[in-house]
C-alpha cells in the first residue's frame, strides 16, 4: 500500500508528479539512450529510471542503493528528451532525482561530499581554480610530457591523455580587451573553459570581430552552475545563476557561449529559478539572451580550411539546445573542408561533465565506440563545441592510434578566416 506522502528526502526539489506522468512508456527513448545501447538493460534506460522515480514518488519504494546506482549511471545527455513524443522533461527529472541523492544518498555519502566540496570550492571559485589548473597547463606544454605518459597506467593514463596537446594562456572575465560600452554582445567565459581553453575564447572573439560583432568579457560573471545542477546541488547552482544574472543583465546584446553545457544550463535559468519569485522573471529574460556561439554566424562569411573534418555533436547542443545543422553548415561553407559523418555523431562520448571521473567504466565504453569510429573514418580534424567532449576526444584519438587534431568549432572558423592567429 502506498504511503500518504512521497518518500523524497528533499521534497522541494523532487521530480514532480506532473513531469513523471508525461512518460507513457512507449519505449522510443531506448535506442537513443547511450547506457541502454551499451547494457541492453531496461533499468539503464530513461523509461526505467523514470519508473523508479515514480515508485519513490508514489511511496511504493524507498530510495535504495540500487535505484541510486541506476540514476547515477545516467549521463544526462538528454538524447531521450529530444526524441520523446510526449515531451518528457527528462533533464529536469534527473536533476531532481540527483538532488535527492545529494540530500540523502543511500550509499557513497563521503564520495558525494568530496565532489560537492570540490565543485563548490574549486570549480566555482576562480582564484582557487586558476591555482589548481596552472600545473596542468604547465605540464600539457612541457617537453617531458611524452616521457611521463609512457610511465602512467590505468585511469591516470586516461586522465593524462584527455589534456589537450597544447593549453594556451587563460582567458578570464574582465573587459576582454574590448570597450564594454561599445560592445555588441557579451562573451561568457565560464570556469574550466576560461582556464583550460582560453584559446577558444580568443578564437571566438576574432571570429565574431570578423563578422562585425564586438564581444566584451564583462566582469563579475563566473561558473554557470551546470556541473553542480547535474550532480544534484541545485541550491548552489541557483546561487551561481543569480550571480551571473546580476553581473550580466545590465549589458546589452546576446550572451555568446561557446560551451554547449554552459549554454544549455544558462538558457534554462528560468526553469532553475522558476520558484524564486524575485528572480524568476529576470532569469527568463536572461535565458532568452543566451546564444550558442554558432547561432549568430552566417555560413556565407567564407574562409578556407583544407582537410577532412568529422563534426561530433555535443549532447547539450544537439539534444538540449536542439542545434544540429548550423555548425555543420558553417563547416561545409569553408573552401577545402571535406565533411565526414561518422555513425553516432550525436551519441554521447562519455565525458558528461565529471562523469568520466565518477563512472570510468561506462565512460570508457562510450569513448571506445568513438575511437573505433575515428579509426575507421580517419578524419584529419575532429570538431566539437564543448570542453568535456574536447578532452574525451583527445583520449579517443590516442586510443584510435590516428593522427587527428581535436578542435573547437570556433578554432576551425578562426583558422579558416585568418593566417594571423594567436593561441
C-alpha positions as CSV (number, residue, x, y, z in Angstrom):
1,X,0.0,0.0,0.0
2,X,1.3,3.4,-0.9
3,X,2.3,5.8,1.9
4,X,0.5,9.0,2.4
5,X,3.5,11.1,1.5
6,X,6.3,10.6,-1.1
7,X,9.5,9.3,0.4
8,X,11.6,12.0,-1.2
9,X,14.4,13.3,1.2
10,X,14.2,16.8,-0.4
11,X,10.6,17.3,-1.4
12,X,11.1,20.8,-2.6
13,X,13.3,19.7,-5.5
14,X,11.8,16.3,-6.1
15,X,10.7,15.3,-9.6
16,X,7.1,16.5,-9.9
17,X,4.2,14.0,-10.5
18,X,3.2,16.2,-13.5
19,X,6.7,15.6,-15.1
20,X,6.8,11.9,-14.3
21,X,3.3,11.3,-15.5
22,X,4.1,12.6,-19.0
23,X,6.1,9.4,-19.7
24,X,3.7,6.9,-21.4
25,X,6.4,4.2,-21.5
26,X,6.3,4.0,-25.3
27,X,10.0,2.9,-25.5
28,X,11.1,5.3,-28.2
29,X,13.8,6.6,-25.8
30,X,15.5,3.2,-25.5
31,X,17.7,3.2,-28.6
32,X,18.6,6.9,-28.1
33,X,20.0,6.2,-24.6
34,X,23.8,5.5,-24.6
35,X,23.7,3.5,-21.4
36,X,20.9,1.3,-22.8
37,X,22.8,0.8,-26.0
38,X,25.8,-0.5,-24.0
39,X,23.9,-2.6,-21.5
40,X,20.6,-3.5,-23.1
41,X,19.0,-3.3,-19.7
42,X,15.6,-1.6,-19.1
43,X,16.8,-0.3,-15.7
44,X,19.6,1.7,-17.6
45,X,17.1,3.4,-19.9
46,X,15.2,6.7,-19.4
47,X,11.9,4.8,-19.1
48,X,13.4,2.5,-16.4
49,X,14.8,5.4,-14.4
50,X,11.5,7.3,-14.6
51,X,9.7,4.2,-13.4
52,X,12.0,4.1,-10.4
53,X,11.3,7.8,-9.6
54,X,7.6,7.1,-9.9
55,X,7.9,4.2,-7.4
56,X,9.6,6.5,-4.9
57,X,7.1,9.4,-5.6
58,X,4.1,7.0,-5.0
59,X,5.6,5.7,-1.8
60,X,6.0,2.2,-3.3
61,X,9.7,2.1,-2.8
62,X,12.3,3.7,-0.6
63,X,15.3,5.5,-2.2
64,X,17.6,2.4,-2.3
65,X,21.2,1.8,-3.2
66,X,20.1,0.0,-6.4
67,X,18.0,3.0,-7.5
68,X,20.9,5.3,-6.8
69,X,23.2,3.2,-8.9
70,X,20.9,3.3,-11.9
71,X,20.3,7.0,-11.6
72,X,24.0,7.8,-11.3
73,X,24.9,5.8,-14.4
74,X,22.7,8.2,-16.4
75,X,24.9,10.6,-18.5
76,X,22.1,13.3,-18.5
77,X,22.8,13.7,-22.2
78,X,19.1,14.3,-22.9
79,X,19.1,12.3,-26.1
80,X,15.9,10.7,-24.9
81,X,14.3,14.1,-24.3
82,X,15.0,15.2,-27.9
83,X,13.2,12.1,-29.3
84,X,10.3,11.8,-26.9
85,X,6.9,12.4,-28.5
86,X,5.3,13.2,-25.1
87,X,7.8,16.0,-24.3
88,X,9.0,14.4,-21.0
89,X,11.4,16.9,-19.4
90,X,13.9,14.2,-18.6
91,X,16.8,16.6,-17.8
92,X,14.7,18.3,-15.1
93,X,13.5,14.9,-13.7
94,X,17.1,13.7,-13.5
95,X,18.3,16.8,-11.8
96,X,15.5,16.5,-9.3
97,X,16.5,12.8,-8.7
98,X,20.1,13.8,-8.2
99,X,19.0,16.4,-5.7
100,X,17.6,13.6,-3.6
101,X,20.9,11.8,-3.7
102,X,22.6,15.0,-2.7
103,X,20.3,15.3,0.3
104,X,20.4,11.6,1.4
105,X,22.3,9.2,-0.8
106,X,21.8,5.6,0.5
107,X,25.5,4.8,-0.2
108,X,28.7,6.6,-1.2
109,X,27.9,9.6,1.0
110,X,31.6,10.5,1.5
111,X,32.3,10.5,-2.2
112,X,29.4,12.8,-2.8
113,X,30.6,15.1,-0.1
114,X,34.0,15.3,-1.6
115,X,32.5,16.0,-5.1
116,X,30.3,18.7,-3.6
117,X,33.3,20.3,-1.8
118,X,35.4,20.4,-5.0
119,X,32.6,21.7,-7.2
120,X,31.8,24.4,-4.8
121,X,35.2,25.4,-3.5
122,X,37.5,24.8,-6.5
123,X,35.5,24.8,-9.7
124,X,33.2,27.7,-8.7
125,X,36.0,29.8,-7.1
126,X,38.1,31.5,-9.9
127,X,41.3,32.1,-7.9
128,X,41.3,28.6,-6.5
129,X,40.6,27.0,-9.9
130,X,43.3,29.1,-11.5
131,X,45.8,27.9,-8.9
132,X,44.8,24.2,-9.4
133,X,44.8,24.4,-13.2
134,X,48.2,26.2,-13.5
135,X,50.3,23.0,-13.0
136,X,48.1,21.1,-15.6
137,X,48.7,23.9,-18.1
138,X,52.4,23.8,-17.5
139,X,52.5,20.0,-17.8
140,X,50.5,20.0,-21.0
141,X,53.0,22.2,-22.7
142,X,56.2,20.7,-21.3
143,X,58.5,18.6,-23.4
144,X,58.7,15.9,-20.7
145,X,55.0,15.0,-21.2
146,X,55.7,12.2,-23.7
147,X,58.1,10.5,-21.2
148,X,55.7,10.9,-18.3
149,X,52.8,9.5,-20.3
150,X,54.7,6.3,-21.0
151,X,55.1,5.7,-17.3
152,X,51.4,6.1,-16.5
153,X,48.9,3.3,-16.3
154,X,45.2,2.8,-15.8
155,X,43.0,5.7,-15.0
156,X,45.9,8.1,-14.6
157,X,46.9,7.4,-18.2
158,X,43.4,8.1,-19.4
159,X,43.2,11.4,-17.5
160,X,46.5,12.5,-18.8
161,X,45.5,11.7,-22.4
162,X,42.5,13.9,-22.0
163,X,44.6,17.0,-21.7
164,X,44.9,19.0,-25.0
165,X,48.2,18.8,-26.9
166,X,48.7,22.4,-26.0
167,X,47.0,24.6,-23.5
168,X,47.0,28.4,-24.1
169,X,47.0,31.2,-21.7
170,X,43.9,31.5,-19.5
171,X,41.1,33.9,-20.6
172,X,39.3,35.5,-17.7
173,X,36.3,37.7,-17.3
174,X,37.4,41.4,-17.5
175,X,36.6,43.5,-20.4
176,X,38.4,41.1,-22.8
177,X,40.3,44.0,-24.4
178,X,37.1,45.4,-25.8
179,X,35.4,48.6,-24.6
180,X,32.3,47.2,-22.8
181,X,30.3,50.3,-23.6
182,X,30.8,49.9,-27.3
183,X,30.4,46.1,-27.4
184,X,27.7,44.4,-29.3
185,X,27.4,41.4,-27.0
186,X,28.9,39.5,-24.1
187,X,31.3,36.6,-24.3
188,X,30.6,34.2,-21.4
189,X,34.0,33.0,-20.0
190,X,32.8,30.3,-17.5
191,X,35.2,28.4,-15.3
192,X,37.1,25.5,-16.7
193,X,36.6,26.8,-20.2
194,X,38.4,30.0,-19.5
195,X,41.3,28.3,-17.6
196,X,42.0,25.4,-20.0
197,X,40.5,26.6,-23.3
198,X,41.4,30.3,-23.3
199,X,42.5,29.9,-26.9
200,X,38.8,29.0,-27.8
201,X,37.6,32.3,-26.2
202,X,40.2,34.3,-28.1
203,X,39.3,32.5,-31.3
204,X,35.6,33.3,-30.7
205,X,36.4,37.0,-30.2
206,X,38.3,37.0,-33.5
207,X,35.6,35.1,-35.4
208,X,32.9,37.5,-34.2
209,X,35.1,40.5,-34.8
210,X,35.4,39.5,-38.5
211,X,31.6,39.1,-38.5
212,X,31.2,42.7,-37.4
213,X,30.2,41.8,-33.8
214,X,32.4,43.0,-30.9
215,X,32.2,40.9,-27.7
216,X,33.1,42.0,-24.2
217,X,34.0,39.5,-21.5
218,X,32.2,41.6,-18.9
219,X,33.4,41.4,-15.3
220,X,31.5,39.7,-12.5
221,X,30.5,36.6,-14.3
222,X,31.5,33.1,-13.2
223,X,30.8,29.4,-13.3
224,X,27.3,28.7,-14.9
225,X,26.4,26.0,-12.3
226,X,25.7,23.2,-14.8
227,X,28.1,20.8,-13.1
228,X,26.5,21.5,-9.7
229,X,22.9,21.1,-11.0
230,X,23.8,17.8,-12.8
231,X,25.3,16.4,-9.6
232,X,22.2,17.4,-7.6
233,X,23.5,20.5,-5.8
234,X,20.6,22.7,-7.1
235,X,20.9,25.1,-4.2
236,X,24.4,26.1,-5.2
237,X,23.5,26.1,-8.9
238,X,20.8,28.7,-8.2
239,X,23.3,30.8,-6.3
240,X,25.7,30.8,-9.3
241,X,22.8,31.6,-11.7
242,X,21.8,34.6,-9.6
243,X,25.4,35.8,-9.7
244,X,25.6,35.6,-13.5
245,X,22.3,37.3,-14.0
246,X,23.2,40.1,-11.6
247,X,26.6,40.6,-13.4
248,X,25.3,40.5,-17.0
249,X,21.7,41.7,-17.1
250,X,22.8,45.3,-17.4
251,X,24.8,44.5,-20.5
252,X,23.3,44.7,-24.0
253,X,23.1,42.3,-26.9
254,X,23.4,38.5,-26.9
255,X,25.3,36.5,-24.4
256,X,27.5,34.3,-26.5
257,X,28.5,30.9,-25.1
258,X,31.0,28.5,-26.7
259,X,30.5,25.7,-24.2
260,X,27.4,23.6,-25.0
261,X,26.8,22.5,-21.4
262,X,27.1,26.1,-20.1
263,X,24.8,27.4,-22.8
264,X,22.1,24.8,-22.2
265,X,22.2,25.5,-18.4
266,X,22.0,29.3,-18.9
267,X,19.2,29.1,-21.4
268,X,17.3,27.2,-18.7
269,X,17.9,29.6,-15.8
270,X,14.2,30.4,-16.0
271,X,13.4,26.8,-15.0
272,X,16.1,26.6,-12.4
273,X,14.7,29.8,-10.7
274,X,11.1,29.3,-11.5
275,X,10.1,29.2,-7.8
276,X,12.3,32.1,-6.8
277,X,9.8,35.0,-7.2
278,X,12.3,37.9,-7.1
279,X,14.5,36.2,-9.8
280,X,12.1,34.2,-12.0
281,X,11.3,36.9,-14.5
282,X,14.9,38.1,-14.6
283,X,16.1,34.6,-15.2
284,X,13.7,34.1,-18.1
285,X,14.8,37.4,-19.7
286,X,18.4,36.4,-19.2
287,X,18.0,33.0,-20.7
288,X,16.4,34.5,-23.8
289,X,19.6,36.4,-24.5
290,X,21.9,33.3,-24.3
291,X,23.1,32.1,-27.7
292,X,25.4,29.3,-28.7
293,X,28.5,30.7,-30.5
294,X,27.3,29.0,-33.7
295,X,23.8,30.6,-33.7
296,X,24.7,34.1,-34.8
297,X,27.2,33.3,-37.5
298,X,26.4,33.0,-41.2
299,X,27.8,30.3,-43.4
300,X,28.3,33.0,-46.1
301,X,31.2,34.5,-44.2
302,X,33.7,32.4,-46.2
303,X,37.1,31.1,-45.4
304,X,39.3,28.1,-46.2
305,X,40.1,25.0,-44.2
306,X,41.6,22.2,-46.1
307,X,41.1,18.7,-44.8
308,X,38.6,16.0,-43.8
309,X,36.5,17.0,-40.8
310,X,34.3,14.9,-38.5
311,X,31.9,17.1,-36.6
312,X,30.7,15.5,-33.3
313,X,27.5,16.8,-31.8
314,X,27.9,17.9,-28.2
315,X,24.9,16.4,-26.3
316,X,23.7,19.6,-24.7
317,X,24.0,21.4,-28.0
318,X,22.1,18.9,-30.2
319,X,19.7,17.4,-27.6
320,X,19.1,20.3,-25.1
321,X,19.5,23.3,-27.3
322,X,18.4,21.5,-30.5
323,X,21.2,22.9,-32.6
324,X,22.4,20.4,-35.2
325,X,22.5,21.8,-38.7
326,X,24.1,25.2,-38.0
327,X,27.6,24.1,-37.1
328,X,27.7,21.7,-40.0
329,X,26.6,24.4,-42.4
330,X,29.4,26.7,-41.1
331,X,32.0,23.9,-41.7
332,X,30.6,22.9,-45.0
333,X,30.9,26.5,-46.3
334,X,34.7,26.5,-45.8
335,X,36.7,26.1,-49.0
336,X,38.5,22.8,-49.0
337,X,36.7,21.4,-46.0
338,X,35.5,17.8,-46.6
339,X,32.8,16.8,-44.1
340,X,32.8,13.2,-42.9
341,X,29.7,12.0,-41.0
342,X,30.6,9.2,-38.6
343,X,28.0,6.8,-37.2
344,X,26.5,8.0,-34.0
345,X,28.0,11.5,-34.2
346,X,25.1,12.6,-31.9
347,X,25.6,9.8,-29.3
348,X,27.3,10.8,-26.1
349,X,31.1,10.4,-26.0
350,X,31.0,9.6,-22.3
351,X,32.5,12.9,-21.0
352,X,29.4,14.3,-19.5
353,X,30.9,16.8,-17.1
354,X,32.5,14.8,-14.3
355,X,31.0,11.5,-15.5
356,X,34.4,10.2,-16.8
357,X,35.8,10.5,-13.3
358,X,32.9,9.0,-11.3
359,X,31.8,6.4,-13.9
360,X,35.1,5.5,-15.6
361,X,33.9,2.1,-16.9
362,X,30.9,3.3,-18.8
363,X,32.7,6.4,-20.0
364,X,35.5,4.2,-21.4
365,X,32.9,2.0,-23.2
366,X,31.4,5.1,-24.9
367,X,34.8,6.5,-25.7
368,X,35.8,3.2,-27.3
369,X,32.9,3.5,-29.7
370,X,34.1,6.9,-30.7
371,X,37.7,5.8,-31.1
372,X,36.6,2.8,-33.3
373,X,34.6,5.2,-35.5
374,X,37.5,7.6,-35.8
375,X,39.9,4.8,-36.7
376,X,37.5,3.7,-39.5
377,X,36.9,7.2,-40.9
378,X,40.4,8.6,-40.4
379,X,39.5,12.3,-40.3
380,X,42.2,14.9,-40.2
381,X,40.2,17.0,-37.7
382,X,37.6,16.2,-35.1
383,X,35.4,19.1,-34.2
384,X,33.3,19.7,-31.1
385,X,31.7,22.5,-29.2
386,X,32.1,21.5,-25.6
387,X,35.2,21.3,-23.3
388,X,34.5,18.0,-21.8
389,X,33.9,16.4,-25.2
390,X,37.1,18.0,-26.4
391,X,39.1,16.3,-23.7
392,X,37.3,12.9,-24.2
393,X,38.2,13.1,-27.9
394,X,41.8,13.8,-27.2
395,X,41.9,10.4,-25.4
396,X,39.8,8.7,-28.1
397,X,42.2,9.9,-30.8
398,X,45.2,8.4,-28.9
399,X,43.3,5.2,-28.4
400,X,42.4,5.0,-32.1
401,X,46.1,5.4,-33.0
402,X,45.5,8.1,-35.6
403,X,46.9,11.5,-36.2
404,X,44.0,13.9,-35.9
405,X,43.6,17.3,-34.4
406,X,40.8,17.9,-32.0
407,X,39.4,21.4,-32.4
408,X,36.6,23.5,-31.2
409,X,34.3,24.8,-33.9
410,X,35.4,28.4,-33.2
411,X,39.1,27.4,-33.6
412,X,38.3,26.0,-37.0
413,X,36.4,29.1,-38.1
414,X,39.2,31.3,-36.8
415,X,41.9,29.3,-38.6
416,X,39.8,29.4,-41.8
417,X,39.4,33.1,-41.7
418,X,42.9,34.3,-40.8
419,X,46.6,33.4,-41.2
420,X,47.5,35.7,-38.3
421,X,46.5,33.6,-35.4
422,X,47.4,33.7,-31.7
423,X,47.0,30.7,-29.3
